């Protein structure tokens, strides 16, 4: 039996392991319940948005990278997921929950604020001022191609640099919010670990070398790689969730 509208319930934390395709294919059960899915990736992957053509991927590079190429059901640009430096959790909210908001753009607000509380609890250097982006979408020259090159409602920034990327899928049962952060040195990922900019060499576009260099530079300077261990980040996020 589902809970009555406006009710509160505890959050469950469930660890899911698998490939990006397997993790994206997970379905909400009915009735849905408040939960956090800790996504343990077993293979690196390049994830395309629902409407992106496969032609954006450079097949020659991927032959050498041992990456899965998968498509998610939510829109937006491509995202690079690497098991060693990508932090991925999904947050499930039932339709009858008080956190549910019919307006899709505003529905991210509470989640962005939760991430800010979590990040402040970690006392991470270089992350102030932390704010949530109010929307509407902020697009750049590369945001149609790469998700982290733009900003969407509720996403968290530190001094204007993107920290937490958010997307959402909705079903009859509820909303599945997908949250992603890159892990590594806070002042920008090193060449050894990669980071948001590591996606650019995997893409066939943009074809212009200058545009490619500009996109890589934007991602290197405009996206924060958190210098924190994944378990600590998960614990801080769960502790920050509303009752």
C-alpha positions as CSV (number, residue, x, y, z in Angstrom):
1,X,0.0,0.0,0.0
2,X,1.3,3.4,-0.9
3,X,1.6,6.1,1.7
4,X,-0.9,8.9,1.8
5,X,-0.1,12.3,0.1
6,X,2.2,14.5,2.2
7,X,3.5,11.6,4.3
8,X,7.1,11.2,5.4
9,X,9.1,8.0,5.2
10,X,12.7,6.9,5.8
11,X,15.2,6.7,3.0
12,X,16.6,3.3,2.1
13,X,20.1,3.0,0.5
14,X,20.5,0.3,-2.1
15,X,23.8,-0.6,-3.9
16,X,23.4,-1.6,-7.5
17,X,26.3,-3.0,-9.4
18,X,26.5,-3.5,-13.2
19,X,27.3,-1.9,-16.5
20,X,26.0,1.5,-17.4
21,X,23.4,-0.2,-19.6
22,X,22.2,-2.4,-16.8
23,X,22.1,0.4,-14.3
24,X,20.2,2.7,-16.6
25,X,17.7,-0.1,-17.4
26,X,16.7,-0.5,-13.7
27,X,13.0,0.3,-13.3
28,X,11.0,1.8,-10.5
29,X,8.8,-0.6,-8.7
30,X,5.2,0.2,-7.8
31,X,4.6,1.4,-5.3
32,X,7.8,3.4,-5.2
33,X,9.5,4.4,-2.0
34,X,12.1,7.0,-1.0
35,X,15.4,5.5,-1.8
36,X,19.0,6.2,-2.8
37,X,20.6,3.9,-5.4
38,X,24.4,3.8,-5.1
39,X,25.5,2.9,-8.6
40,X,28.6,0.8,-8.7
41,X,29.8,0.8,-12.3
42,X,31.7,-2.3,-13.5
43,X,32.8,-1.0,-16.9
44,X,33.6,2.5,-18.1
45,X,30.9,4.0,-20.5
46,X,30.1,6.8,-22.7
47,X,26.4,7.6,-22.2
48,X,24.5,9.4,-24.9
49,X,21.4,11.5,-24.4
50,X,18.1,10.1,-25.6
51,X,18.1,12.1,-28.9
52,X,21.8,12.2,-29.6
53,X,23.0,10.4,-32.8
54,X,25.6,7.7,-32.4
55,X,27.6,9.6,-35.0
56,X,28.9,12.0,-32.3
57,X,31.1,9.1,-31.1
58,X,34.6,8.6,-32.7
59,X,34.7,4.9,-33.4
60,X,38.4,4.8,-34.0
61,X,39.1,6.1,-30.5
62,X,36.6,3.8,-28.9
63,X,38.2,0.8,-30.4
64,X,41.2,1.5,-28.2
65,X,39.3,2.6,-25.0
66,X,37.2,-0.5,-24.1
67,X,34.2,1.7,-23.4
68,X,30.6,0.8,-23.5
69,X,28.4,3.2,-25.5
70,X,24.9,3.3,-24.2
71,X,21.9,5.5,-24.4
72,X,19.9,6.9,-21.5
73,X,16.2,7.7,-21.6
74,X,16.6,11.3,-20.4
75,X,17.7,14.0,-22.8
76,X,20.8,16.2,-22.8
77,X,24.3,15.7,-24.0
78,X,26.8,12.9,-23.6
79,X,28.3,11.9,-20.2
80,X,31.5,10.0,-19.6
81,X,31.3,7.5,-16.7
82,X,34.5,6.0,-15.4
83,X,34.4,3.6,-12.5
84,X,37.5,5.1,-10.8
85,X,36.4,8.7,-10.8
86,X,32.7,9.1,-11.4
87,X,30.3,9.3,-8.4
88,X,26.8,8.3,-9.5
89,X,23.7,8.0,-7.3
90,X,20.0,7.9,-8.2
91,X,17.3,9.3,-5.9
92,X,13.8,7.9,-6.1
93,X,10.8,10.0,-5.0
94,X,7.2,8.5,-5.2
95,X,4.5,10.6,-6.8
96,X,2.6,10.8,-3.5
97,X,5.6,12.1,-1.6
98,X,5.7,15.7,-0.3
99,X,8.9,16.2,-2.2
100,X,7.2,15.6,-5.5
101,X,6.7,18.7,-7.6
102,X,4.7,18.7,-10.8
103,X,6.8,21.4,-12.4
104,X,9.8,19.5,-13.7
105,X,12.2,22.5,-13.5
106,X,11.3,23.3,-9.9
107,X,11.3,19.6,-8.9
108,X,15.1,19.7,-8.7
109,X,15.2,22.5,-6.1
110,X,15.1,20.4,-2.9
111,X,17.7,18.0,-4.3
112,X,20.2,20.8,-5.2
113,X,19.8,22.2,-1.6
114,X,20.4,18.7,-0.2
115,X,23.7,18.4,-2.2
116,X,24.8,21.8,-0.8
117,X,24.2,20.7,2.8
118,X,26.2,17.5,2.0
119,X,29.1,19.3,0.5
120,X,29.3,21.8,3.3
121,X,29.3,19.0,5.9
122,X,32.5,17.7,4.2
123,X,34.2,21.0,4.7
124,X,35.8,20.7,1.3
125,X,38.3,23.4,0.3
126,X,37.5,25.6,-2.6
127,X,33.8,25.0,-2.8
128,X,32.3,28.3,-1.8
129,X,30.1,30.0,-2.7
130,X,27.9,26.9,-3.3
131,X,24.6,27.7,-5.1
132,X,21.9,25.9,-7.0
133,X,21.3,27.0,-10.6
134,X,17.7,28.3,-10.8
135,X,17.2,27.7,-14.5
136,X,16.2,27.8,-17.2
137,X,18.8,25.8,-19.0
138,X,22.1,27.7,-19.6
139,X,23.5,26.5,-22.9
140,X,27.0,27.0,-24.3
141,X,28.6,26.2,-27.6
142,X,29.2,22.6,-26.4
143,X,26.2,21.9,-24.2
144,X,24.2,20.1,-26.9
145,X,27.1,17.7,-27.3
146,X,28.3,17.3,-23.7
147,X,26.0,17.4,-20.6
148,X,28.6,19.0,-18.3
149,X,29.1,21.9,-20.7
150,X,25.7,23.4,-19.7
151,X,23.8,24.1,-16.5
152,X,20.3,22.8,-15.7
153,X,17.8,23.7,-12.9
154,X,18.9,22.6,-9.5
155,X,22.5,21.7,-10.4
156,X,25.1,22.7,-7.9
157,X,27.9,25.2,-8.7
158,X,30.9,26.4,-6.7
159,X,31.9,29.9,-7.7
160,X,30.1,29.3,-11.0
161,X,31.8,26.0,-11.7
162,X,29.6,22.9,-12.0
163,X,29.9,20.4,-9.2
164,X,26.8,18.2,-9.3
165,X,25.0,17.3,-12.6
166,X,21.4,16.3,-12.4
167,X,18.8,14.7,-14.7
168,X,15.4,13.1,-14.2
169,X,13.2,10.3,-15.4
170,X,9.5,10.2,-14.5
171,X,7.1,7.2,-14.5
172,X,3.7,6.6,-13.1
173,X,5.4,5.4,-9.9
174,X,7.6,8.4,-9.3
175,X,10.7,10.3,-10.2
176,X,14.2,9.0,-10.6
177,X,16.7,11.7,-10.1
178,X,20.2,10.9,-11.5
179,X,23.1,12.7,-9.8
180,X,26.7,12.7,-11.0
181,X,30.0,14.2,-9.7
182,X,33.6,13.7,-10.8
183,X,36.1,12.8,-8.2
184,X,39.7,14.0,-8.2
185,X,41.8,17.1,-7.3
186,X,39.4,19.9,-6.5
187,X,41.3,22.5,-8.6
188,X,40.8,20.5,-11.8
189,X,41.3,16.8,-12.7
190,X,44.9,15.7,-13.5
191,X,45.7,14.1,-16.7
192,X,46.2,10.8,-14.9
193,X,42.7,10.7,-13.5
194,X,40.7,12.4,-16.3
195,X,37.6,14.3,-15.4
196,X,34.8,16.0,-17.3
197,X,37.2,17.1,-20.1
198,X,38.3,13.5,-20.8
199,X,35.1,13.0,-22.9
200,X,36.3,15.3,-25.7
201,X,38.9,12.9,-27.3
202,X,36.1,10.3,-27.5
203,X,33.9,12.4,-29.7
204,X,33.8,13.0,-33.4
205,X,32.4,16.5,-32.9
206,X,33.2,19.3,-33.0
207,X,35.3,18.7,-36.1
208,X,37.0,22.1,-35.8
209,X,40.3,21.7,-33.8
210,X,39.8,25.1,-32.2
211,X,36.3,24.3,-31.1
212,X,37.5,21.0,-29.6
213,X,40.3,22.8,-27.7
214,X,37.8,25.4,-26.4
215,X,35.4,22.7,-25.3
216,X,38.1,20.8,-23.5
217,X,39.4,23.9,-21.8
218,X,35.8,24.9,-20.7
219,X,35.2,21.5,-19.1
220,X,38.6,21.6,-17.4
221,X,38.1,25.0,-15.8
222,X,34.3,25.0,-15.5
223,X,33.7,21.6,-13.7
224,X,34.9,20.8,-10.2
225,X,36.4,17.4,-9.5
226,X,35.7,16.7,-5.8
227,X,38.7,15.6,-3.8
228,X,36.8,13.2,-1.6
229,X,36.3,9.5,-1.3
230,X,33.0,8.1,-2.8
231,X,31.9,6.5,0.5
232,X,32.3,9.7,2.4
233,X,30.4,11.7,-0.2
234,X,27.6,9.1,-0.1
235,X,27.4,9.2,3.7
236,X,27.3,13.0,3.7
237,X,24.5,13.0,1.0
238,X,22.3,10.5,2.9
239,X,22.8,12.4,6.1
240,X,21.7,15.6,4.4
241,X,18.4,14.2,3.0
242,X,15.2,15.7,4.3
243,X,13.1,13.7,6.8
